[in-house]
């Protein structure tokens, strides 16, 4: 139908709960299905008292969920009904609590709209909401409970065993293998995501003055490449390297001499760690 002036906006009209008049009282609480209801403005309500439609702003006003009539109601007065219509005009102020998550568009809430440079969060979970990725305790300490990590070494034979030169070093025992990214049969660590990985090692061969070059390798699509090297000095070497990897790259170690290394799982002399650092 045609309108003079601005066409009313359509909305979800609601009949509010019945109100019993109290003699000499002007203010009453508005409820819908037992819960407090807060109209945007007085113009959002259609109010009938004693069979007469009341003029918003003249006969009553709204503050939060309270309707206040300009004159006290008395015994015998009847509030016939109050219907929430929604505001008219080109813009509508939503009723408090009426905007749900489903009503928000994807990526619609930006940093500017949050209106603060601080977020009070105790945990950050993954996209499924099931796994906690980051926690922040009351002292402000940040931890990441889920970090791909492996601490590996030789099996516990408690003996010196000769290693084949230039073969993948057979660290077949995993002391720790968070996420199961290290394969104890291929002796390679598979990078679950793209990022930086740190590989650390410590070795001790059997005899004094033995030397060997220990090398870091990154395998991409089945093709391996040497990315770093350290040399032993008087049987021993310790070192670490940070390597940039793509998801599903594999990392492993080799050494270039047919010499023996002590195999034990008790206070190991020969070990490596693989850690995702970001």
Secondary structure as UniProt FT lines:
FT   STRAND          14..15
FT   TURN            23..24
FT   STRAND          25..29
FT   STRAND          31..32
FT   TURN            33..34
FT   STRAND          35..36
FT   HELIX           42..44
FT   STRAND          45..49
FT   TURN            50..51
FT   STRAND          52..53
FT   TURN            57..59
FT   STRAND          60..63
FT   TURN            64..65
FT   STRAND          66..73
FT   TURN            75..76
FT   STRAND          79..84
FT   TURN            96..97
FT   HELIX           101..103
FT   TURN            106..107
FT   HELIX           111..114
FT   STRAND          123..125
FT   TURN            127..128
FT   STRAND          132..136
FT   TURN            138..139
FT   STRAND          142..143
FT   STRAND          149..153
FT   STRAND          159..162
FT   TURN            165..166
FT   STRAND          173..178
FT   STRAND          182..183
FT   TURN            184..187
FT   STRAND          188..190
FT   STRAND          195..205
FT   TURN            208..209
FT   STRAND          213..220
FT   TURN            221..222
FT   STRAND          223..231
FT   TURN            234..235
FT   STRAND          236..245
FT   TURN            247..248
FT   STRAND          250..255
FT   STRAND          260..263
FT   STRAND          271..276
//
